[in-house]
């Protein structure tokens, strides 16, 4: 709201700038800006009497009000009003005098007279409303704009001004109504509407205001697609993905779209882990037929969505087998080419980690390296995955060799650092802690923040838990548990982690064990168990190297899984305050501001 007043002041600055040789002009403005109204009013009276300029009048009049010279101000205003009865600015000025004197009824009567007598001139209506705006009479400014629309018999003018005032006042009902009224003629406002509403809405009840208004409009005007688009956005904001999909399908049928909009929005479902809804969206796109440009992308993404469900622990063995068959169908239909590398890799992953068919996975990746046209980078990525499978098939030396091969071939590239980290991780699994730490220490300077952070954690894990023979033995059990988790055997990994404290009481791994268990529980979608482990870590192990990781993970679970935004906000705030140097602080601050309702886009 300060912006418009700043514009008024800038206009005065411009006015005074045009007469830099006039010392009184510049000095009067300086006094006014500094709140020295006694000095300012003397100069402003002289300047106004000499020029009769409205800009001088506004400053002169305001100065008299600040000095409570009400009688002088009233005498001046009445005189000017008689001389120029069509200038409604003087009527507003007189009402302000009454208002400042405490004569509210008389002031309101004059304000209403001004609004009732607005001329059928858009520029002058805006000028009068801006006078109200200038002394923060926002409701009067709104009344002037709305009355102006009636006089002009046009609902289009003053949209931006009204939106600005409603937003400042946080009048959610009127803000929603103004956007809904404006969008059919001004569809370019949609991105702004989404940004503003997301910044001002605080809870579900606010979104219900929008939803009710939109559904009412859509019932009356089903052909107005902009309303459906905003409704879909509203459902997405509320994470009501099934409702969003229902509207998208209805919109697609009405507009006879080629499925592109639905395909793109399905990506949003995937990003928010609404995998079943995403799958339904892709299945609908597939009904468009093979001639649709979105057919093959939808088929691929549908299977990938099912893959995400699998690794999230939400599908049974039968579903995994069907998913592998889906990837196999793509390979059978399109052949083993560079374009189907993604399917071959996912198929091999399912065989290795979910269907316990390690030889098949190993052979598939070895054959994949012979695919015509495969790039050097793609080959490197496949070799890394092949190295992981060599670990599963108990060929650690083969895994080590292939990691080193990739590391040397892609020296000073991110894939090289990834290979070296996997080599260090393998050494850790084998209990070769000294070598693993030396490799991790080198990688702490990696340009990839993720690898650098993983390497730092591995280095600290080893150095913090090799202080005694007891800790070293406990660390070997912990490494075994990590290997079990790597092999996708979560129950055995949990059992191994729980047995460490029994075998080696008072070991130094308590925080590491809690963090490892929380990750397993999150992956297997056992959210309550994950929350319990993370809470125990943050409360009992606040000085742990995992403390900031645990806080962020806990906040993330409350925000995305448990839908407890207040608890999530408190945890993000604690992370920001207690661990300002954490790699999670920037993201935590962003999420905290979003949950608080800040408009982080501006």
C-alpha positions in Angstrom: 0.0 0.0 0.0 3.0 2.3 0.4 3.7 2.1 -3.3 0.8 4.3 -4.4 1.6 6.9 -1.8 5.2 6.7 -2.9 4.0 7.5 -6.4 2.2 10.7 -5.1 5.4 11.7 -3.3 7.4 11.0 -6.4 5.2 13.3 -8.4 5.9 16.0 -5.8 9.6 15.3 -6.1 9.3 15.7 -9.9 7.4 19.0 -9.4 10.0 20.4 -7.1 12.8 19.1 -9.4 11.5 21.2 -12.3 12.2 24.3 -10.3 15.5 23.7 -8.7 16.3 27.4 -8.7 13.4 27.9 -6.3 15.0 27.5 -2.8 11.6 27.8 -1.0 10.4 24.9 -3.1 13.1 22.5 -2.1 13.3 23.7 1.5 9.5 23.3 2.0 9.7 19.7 0.7 12.6 19.0 3.0 10.8 20.3 6.0 7.7 18.3 5.1 9.6 15.1 4.7 11.4 15.6 8.1 8.1 16.3 9.9 8.9 19.9 10.6 5.4 21.1 9.7 5.7 24.5 11.4 8.5 25.6 9.1 7.0 23.8 6.1 3.5 25.3 6.4 4.9 28.9 6.1 6.7 28.1 2.8 3.9 25.9 1.4 1.3 28.6 2.0 3.4 31.0 0.0 4.0 28.5 -2.8 0.4 27.5 -3.0 -0.9 31.1 -3.1 1.5 31.9 -5.9 0.8 28.9 -8.0 -2.6 27.4 -7.0 -1.1 24.0 -7.8 -2.9 21.0 -6.3 0.3 19.3 -5.4 1.3 22.2 -3.2 -2.3 22.3 -1.8 -2.0 18.7 -0.6 1.2 19.3 1.3 0.0 22.6 2.6 -3.3 21.1 3.8 -1.7 18.1 5.3 0.7 20.3 7.2 -2.2 22.3 8.7 -3.9 19.1 9.8 -0.6 17.9 11.4 -0.5 21.2 13.3 -4.2 20.9 14.2 -4.9 24.3 12.5 -8.5 23.1 11.7 -10.1 26.5 11.5 -7.5 27.8 9.1 -7.8 24.6 7.0 -11.6 24.7 6.9 -11.6 28.4 5.9 -9.2 27.7 3.1 -11.0 24.6 1.8 -14.4 26.2 1.8 -13.1 29.2 -0.1 -11.4 26.9 -2.7 -14.6 24.8 -3.0 -16.7 27.9 -3.7 -14.2 29.0 -6.4 -14.1 25.5 -8.0 -17.2 23.5 -6.9 -16.5 20.7 -9.4 -13.2 19.8 -7.7 -14.2 16.9 -5.4 -10.8 17.0 -3.8 -11.9 19.9 -1.7 -14.9 18.0 -0.5 -12.7 15.2 0.6 -10.4 17.7 2.4 -13.3 19.2 4.3 -14.4 15.8 5.4 -10.9 15.0 6.6 -11.0 18.2 8.8 -14.3 17.0 10.4 -12.8 13.5 10.8 -9.7 14.8 12.6 -11.9 17.0 14.8 -13.9 14.0 15.8 -17.0 14.9 13.9 -17.3 11.5 12.4 -20.9 11.7 11.2 -20.4 15.0 9.4 -17.2 13.6 7.8 -18.9 10.4 6.6 -21.8 12.4 5.1 -19.3 14.5 3.1 -17.4 11.4 2.0 -20.6 9.8 0.7 -21.5 13.0 -1.1 -18.2 13.0 -2.9 -18.6 9.3 -3.9 -22.2 9.9 -5.0 -21.2 12.9 -7.2 -18.4 11.1 -9.1 -18.2 12.2 -12.7 -18.5 9.7 -15.6 -14.8 10.0 -16.2 -12.5 7.0 -15.5 -9.4 9.2 -14.9 -11.2 11.5 -12.4 -12.7 8.6 -10.6 -9.3 7.0 -10.2 -8.0 10.4 -9.0 -10.6 10.7 -6.3 -10.1 7.1 -5.2 -6.4 7.7 -5.0 -7.0 10.7 -2.7 -8.8 8.3 -0.3 -5.9 5.8 -0.8 -3.4 8.5 0.0 -4.6 9.0 3.6 -5.2 5.3 4.0 -9.0 5.4 3.8 -9.0 2.1 1.9 -12.7 1.3 2.3 -13.6 4.7 0.9 -11.2 4.1 -2.0 -13.0 0.7 -2.6 -16.4 2.5 -2.5 -15.2 5.1 -5.0 -13.9 2.4 -7.5 -17.1 0.3 -7.2 -19.4 3.4 -7.6 -17.2 4.4 -10.5 -18.0 1.1 -12.2 -21.7 1.7 -11.7 -21.5 5.2 -13.2 -19.4 3.9 -16.2 -21.7 0.9 -16.5 -18.6 -1.3 -16.8 -17.1 -3.9 -14.5 -13.7 -3.9 -16.1 -12.0 -0.7 -14.9 -10.1 -0.5 -11.7 -9.4 -4.2 -11.5 -5.7 -3.9 -10.5 -6.4 -1.1 -8.0 -9.1 -3.2 -6.3 -7.0 -6.3 -6.2 -4.2 -4.4 -4.6 -6.4 -3.0 -1.9 -8.2 -6.3 -1.2 -4.8 -8.0 -1.0 -3.5 -5.4 1.5 -6.6 -5.7 3.6 -6.4 -9.5 3.4 -10.1 -9.4 2.4 -10.1 -12.9 1.1 -13.7 -13.0 0.0 -13.5 -9.9 -2.1 -10.1 -10.8 -3.4 -11.5 -14.1 -4.7 -14.5 -12.4 -6.1 -12.5 -9.8 -7.9 -10.2 -12.4 -9.5 -13.2 -14.5 -10.5 -14.9 -11.5 -12.1 -11.8 -10.4 -13.9 -10.3 -13.7 -15.2 -12.7 -14.4 -18.2 -11.8 -11.0 -19.8 -8.2 -11.0 -18.4 -7.0 -14.7 -18.5 -3.4 -13.4 -18.3 -4.1 -12.7 -14.6 -4.3 -16.5 -13.8 -0.6 -16.9 -12.7 -0.9 -13.7 -10.6 -4.1 -15.0 -9.0 -2.5 -18.3 -8.1 0.6 -16.6 -6.6 -1.4 -14.0 -4.6 -4.0 -16.4 -3.3 -1.4 -19.0 -2.2 0.4 -16.2 -0.3 -2.7 -14.9 1.5 -4.6 -18.1 2.1 -3.8 -19.5 5.6 -5.8 -22.7 6.0 -8.3 -25.1 4.3 -11.2 -22.8 5.1 -9.7 -20.1 2.8 -9.4 -22.5 -0.1 -13.0 -23.5 0.5 -14.0 -19.9 -0.1 -12.4 -20.1 -3.5 -13.8 -23.6 -4.2 -17.4 -22.6 -3.4 -17.1 -19.5 -5.6 -15.6 -21.4 -8.5 -18.1 -24.2 -8.4 -21.0 -21.7 -8.4 -19.5 -20.0 -11.4 -18.8 -23.2 -13.3 -22.4 -24.3 -12.7 -23.6 -21.1 -14.4 -20.9 -20.8 -17.0 -19.5 -24.3 -17.7 -18.0 -23.1 -21.0 -15.6 -20.6 -19.2 -12.5 -22.8 -19.0 -10.4 -20.3 -16.9 -12.6 -21.2 -13.9 -11.9 -24.9 -14.3 -8.2 -24.1 -14.6 -8.3 -22.2 -11.3 -10.3 -24.9 -9.6 -7.8 -27.6 -10.7 -5.0 -25.4 -9.2 -7.0 -25.1 -6.0 -7.4 -28.9 -5.8 -3.6 -29.3 -6.4 -2.9 -26.8 -3.6 -5.0 -28.8 -1.2 -3.4 -32.0 -2.4 -6.9 -33.2 -3.5 -5.4 -35.0 -6.5 -8.3 -37.2 -7.3 -10.6 -34.2 -7.5 -8.0 -32.4 -9.7 -7.9 -35.4 -12.0 -11.7 -35.6 -12.3 -11.8 -31.9 -13.3 -8.9 -32.4 -15.8 -10.6 -35.3 -17.5 -13.9 -33.3 -17.7 -12.0 -30.3 -19.2 -10.2 -32.6 -21.6 -13.5 -34.0 -22.9 -15.1 -30.6 -23.2 -12.2 -29.0 -25.1 -11.3 -32.2 -27.0 -7.7 -31.7 -26.0 -4.9 -34.0 -27.3 -4.1 -35.0 -23.6 -1.1 -32.7 -23.3 -2.5 -30.7 -20.3 -3.4 -33.9 -18.5 0.0 -35.4 -19.3 1.8 -32.4 -17.9 -0.3 -32.2 -14.7 0.3 -35.9 -14.1 3.9 -34.9 -13.6 2.7 -32.8 -10.7 1.0 -35.8 -9.2 4.3 -37.7 -9.5 6.3 -34.9 -7.9 3.9 -35.0 -4.9 4.1 -38.8 -4.7 0.4 -39.2 -5.6 1.4 -42.2 -7.7 -2.1 -43.9 -8.0 -3.6 -40.7 -9.3 -0.7 -40.2 -11.7 -1.2 -43.7 -13.0 -4.9 -43.0 -13.6 -4.0 -39.8 -15.5 -1.6 -41.6 -17.8 -4.1 -44.4 -18.4 -6.6 -41.8 -19.5 -4.1 -40.3 -21.9 -3.5 -43.7 -23.4 -7.1 -43.9 -24.3 -6.4 -41.2 -26.9 -4.8 -44.0 -29.0 -1.3 -44.6 -30.5 -1.8 -41.7 -32.9 -1.7 -39.3 -30.0 1.7 -37.5 -29.6 1.4 -38.2 -25.9 0.8 -41.9 -26.2 4.3 -43.2 -25.9 5.4 -40.7 -23.3 2.3 -41.5 -21.2 3.0 -45.2 -21.5 6.5 -44.7 -20.3 5.6 -42.4 -17.5 2.8 -44.7 -16.3 5.2 -47.5 -15.9 7.7 -45.2 -14.1 4.9 -44.1 -11.8 4.3 -47.8 -11.0 8.0 -48.1 -10.4 7.9 -45.3 -7.9 5.1 -47.1 -6.1 7.2 -50.2 -5.9 10.3 -48.5 -4.4 8.0 -46.7 -2.0 7.0 -50.0 -0.6 3.3 -49.7 -1.6 3.0 -52.6 -4.0 3.0 -56.4 -3.5 5.1 -59.0 -5.3 2.4 -59.6 -7.9 2.4 -55.9 -8.8 6.2 -55.9 -9.0 6.1 -58.8 -11.4 3.5 -57.0 -13.6 5.6 -53.9 -13.5 8.7 -55.8 -14.8 6.5 -57.3 -17.5 5.5 -53.7 -18.5 9.1 -52.7 -19.0 9.7 -55.9 -20.9 6.8 -55.1 -23.1 8.4 -51.8 -24.1 11.7 -53.5 -24.8 9.9 -56.2 -26.9 7.9 -53.6 -28.8 10.7 -51.1 -29.5 13.8 -53.3 -29.2 17.0 -52.9 -27.3 18.0 -49.4 -28.4 19.3 -46.2 -26.9 15.7 -45.0 -26.6 14.8 -48.0 -24.4 17.8 -47.8 -22.1 15.6 -46.4 -19.3 13.3 -49.5 -19.5 16.2 -51.9 -19.5 17.8 -50.3 -16.4 14.5 -50.2 -14.5 13.8 -53.9 -15.5 17.2 -54.9 -14.2 16.7 -53.0 -11.0 13.4 -54.8 -10.3 15.1 -58.2 -11.0 17.9 -57.4 -8.7 16.3 -55.7 -5.7 12.7 -56.9 -5.7 12.4 -60.2 -7.6 15.7 -61.8 -6.4 16.8 -62.6 -9.9 20.4 -61.4 -9.7 21.9 -63.3 -12.6 19.2 -62.0 -14.9 19.8 -58.4 -13.8 23.6 -58.8 -14.1 23.3 -60.2 -17.7 20.8 -57.5 -18.7 23.2 -54.7 -17.7 26.2 -56.4 -19.3 24.2 -56.7 -22.5 23.0 -53.1 -22.2 26.6 -51.9 -22.4 26.7 -53.4 -25.9 23.6 -51.4 -27.1 24.4 -49.6 -30.4 24.7 -45.8 -30.0 25.0 -45.8 -26.2 26.9 -42.7 -25.1 30.0 -42.7 -22.9 28.1 -41.1 -20.0 25.2 -43.5 -20.3 27.7 -46.4 -20.4 29.3 -45.0 -17.2 25.9 -44.8 -15.4 25.1 -48.4 -16.4 28.5 -49.5 -15.1 27.8 -48.0 -11.7 24.6 -49.9 -11.5 26.3 -53.0 -12.6 28.9 -52.5 -9.9 26.1 -52.4 -7.3 24.7 -55.7 -8.6 28.2 -57.2 -8.4 28.0 -56.4 -4.7 24.7 -58.2 -4.4 26.1 -61.2 -6.2 29.1 -61.3 -3.8 31.6 -60.2 -6.4 33.1 -57.2 -4.4 36.4 -57.2 -6.3 34.5 -56.9 -9.7 32.4 -54.1 -8.2 35.6 -52.3 -7.0 37.3 -52.7 -10.4 34.3 -51.3 -12.3 33.9 -48.3 -9.9 37.6 -47.5 -10.4 37.2 -47.8 -14.1 34.4 -45.3 -14.2 36.3 -43.0 -11.8 39.4 -42.9 -14.0 37.6 -42.5 -17.3 35.5 -39.6 -16.1 38.1 -37.8 -14.0 37.0 -34.4 -12.6 33.4 -35.1 -13.6 30.5 -35.7 -11.2 30.1 -39.3 -12.3 33.7 -39.9 -11.3 33.0 -38.7 -7.7 29.9 -40.8 -7.6 32.0 -43.9 -8.6 34.6 -43.1 -5.9 31.9 -42.7 -3.3 30.4 -46.1 -4.1 33.9 -47.6 -3.9 34.3 -46.0 -0.4 30.9 -47.3 0.6 31.9 -50.8 -0.5 35.0 -50.6 1.6 32.9 -49.6 4.5 30.5 -52.6 4.0 33.6 -54.8 4.0 34.9 -53.4 7.3 37.9 -51.7 5.6 37.2 -48.5 7.5 40.6 -46.8 7.1 40.4 -46.9 3.3 36.8 -45.9 3.2 37.6 -42.9 5.4 40.5 -41.8 3.2 38.3 -41.9 0.1 35.5 -40.1 1.9 37.8 -37.4 3.1 38.9 -36.6 -0.5 35.2 -36.5 -1.7 34.2 -34.0 1.0 35.4 -31.3 -1.4 33.2 -32.6 -4.3 31.4 -30.0 -6.3 28.2 -32.1 -5.9 26.7 -31.1 -2.6 24.9 -34.4 -2.2 28.1 -36.5 -2.7 30.1 -34.1 -0.5 27.5 -34.4 2.3 27.3 -38.2 2.0 31.1 -38.4 2.1 31.3 -36.1 5.1 28.7 -38.2 6.9 30.6 -41.4 6.1 33.9 -39.9 7.3 32.4 -38.7 10.5 30.6 -42.0 11.1 33.9 -43.8 10.9 36.0 -41.4 12.9 33.4 -41.0 15.7 33.0 -44.7 16.2 36.6 -46.1 16.1 37.6 -44.8 19.5 37.7 -48.2 21.2 37.6 -51.9 20.4 33.9 -52.0 21.5 33.0 -49.2 19.1 34.9 -50.8 16.2 33.1 -54.1 16.7 29.7 -52.2 16.9 30.6 -50.3 13.7 31.2 -53.6 11.9 27.7 -54.7 12.8 26.3 -51.4 11.7 28.1 -51.8 8.4 26.5 -55.2 8.0 23.1 -53.6 8.6 23.8 -51.0 6.0 24.7 -53.8 3.5 21.4 -55.5 4.3 19.5 -52.3 3.6 21.5 -51.9 0.4 20.3 -55.4 -0.6 16.7 -54.3 0.0 16.2 -56.5 3.1 14.7 -53.9 5.5 13.5 -56.3 8.2 16.9 -58.0 8.5 18.5 -54.6 8.5 16.3 -53.5 11.4 17.0 -56.7 13.3 20.7 -56.2 12.9 20.5 -52.6 14.0 18.5 -53.5 17.1 21.0 -56.2 18.0 24.0 -53.8 18.2 23.0 -52.4 21.6 22.4 -56.0 22.9 25.8 -57.2 21.7 27.7 -54.0 22.6 26.0 -52.0 25.4 26.9 -48.3 25.7 28.4 -48.2 22.1 28.7 -44.8 20.4 26.3 -45.5 17.5 22.9 -44.7 19.1 22.3 -41.7 16.9 23.5 -43.4 13.7 21.2 -46.4 14.5 18.2 -44.1 15.0 18.8 -42.3 11.7 19.4 -45.5 9.8 16.1 -47.0 11.2 14.2 -43.8 10.3 15.3 -44.1 6.7 14.3 -47.7 6.5 10.9 -46.9 7.9 10.4 -44.0 5.5 11.2 -46.1 2.5 8.8 -48.8 3.7 6.1 -46.2 4.3 6.0 -46.9 8.1 5.7 -43.2 8.9 4.7 -43.4 12.6 7.8 -45.6 13.3 10.0 -43.1 11.4 8.6 -40.2 13.4 9.2 -42.0 16.7 12.9 -42.7 15.7 13.5 -39.2 14.5 11.9 -37.6 17.6 14.1 -39.8 19.9 17.1 -38.7 17.9 16.3 -34.9 18.0 15.5 -35.0 21.7 18.2 -37.3 23.1 21.0 -36.8 20.5 20.8 -33.0 19.8 24.6 -32.8 19.3 24.7 -35.6 16.8 25.9 -35.1 13.3 22.5 -36.3 12.2 20.6 -33.7 14.3 19.9 -31.3 11.5 19.1 -34.2 9.0 16.7 -35.6 11.6 14.9 -32.3 12.2 14.5 -31.7 8.4 13.2 -35.3 7.8 10.8 -35.0 10.7 9.5 -31.7 9.5 9.1 -33.1 6.0 7.1 -36.0 7.3 4.8 -33.7 9.3 4.3 -31.5 6.3 3.8 -34.0 3.5 2.6 -37.2 5.2 0.9 -36.2 8.4 -0.5 -32.9 7.1 0.4 -31.1 10.4 1.7 -27.8 9.0 1.9 -26.2 12.4 4.2 -28.9 13.8 6.2 -28.8 10.5 6.6 -25.1 10.7 7.9 -25.3 14.3 10.5 -27.9 13.3 11.7 -25.9 10.3 12.0 -22.9 12.6 14.1 -24.9 15.1 16.4 -26.1 12.4 16.9 -22.6 11.1 17.6 -21.3 14.6 19.7 -24.1 16.0 21.6 -25.2 12.9 22.2 -22.1 10.7 25.1 -23.8 8.9 23.2 -26.9 7.9 22.8 -27.7 4.2 19.1 -28.0 4.9 18.7 -24.5 6.3 18.0 -22.8 2.9 15.2 -25.3 2.0 13.9 -25.2 5.6 13.6 -21.4 5.5 11.8 -21.6 2.1 9.3 -24.1 3.4 8.8 -22.3 6.7 7.9 -19.1 4.8 5.5 -21.0 2.6 3.8 -22.6 5.6 3.6 -19.2 7.3 1.9 -17.7 4.2 4.7 -15.5 2.8 4.7 -14.9 -0.9 8.1 -16.4 -1.6 7.8 -15.6 -5.3 8.2 -11.9 -4.7 
